[in-house]
Amino acid sequence: MDELIIEQFEHDMELPGPAAIAALQTALEELGAVFISEDGGGIGVRLKASRSFAKQSSRRKGSHGLTADNDVR
């Protein structure tokens, strides 16, 4: 994807076309971003936790294990 497309989008100069938005979403998902729909608790984006971070976090919070869908491999 052309960096100019991303720069214009970041600065609210121009909205990319559907193909560019899909490519950007795919690239971000491959890097660990999770896009949350409105029915998933509110529209947003979060970063998946790595397995080591999730283990450390679960120990601190007293959680009972990892959620497989939340693991970056």
C-alpha positions, 0 to 999 in steps of 0.5 A: 500500500502506498504510504501517501494513502495512509498519511492522507487517511491519518490526517483526515485528508482523504478516505481510502477506497474499500480495497485500500481499507480492506488491505490496511485492516488485513495488514493490521490484523496480521500484526495483532490488531483485533477489530471489534464490532459494535455488537462486540461491546462497542466499536474499537480496535485492540492489540492481541496479547502475546502468550508471555504477556497473557501469562504474566497478566493472568498471574497478576490478576488471578485469572484462570488461563489464556484465551486462545483467540487472544494469542499472537503467534 
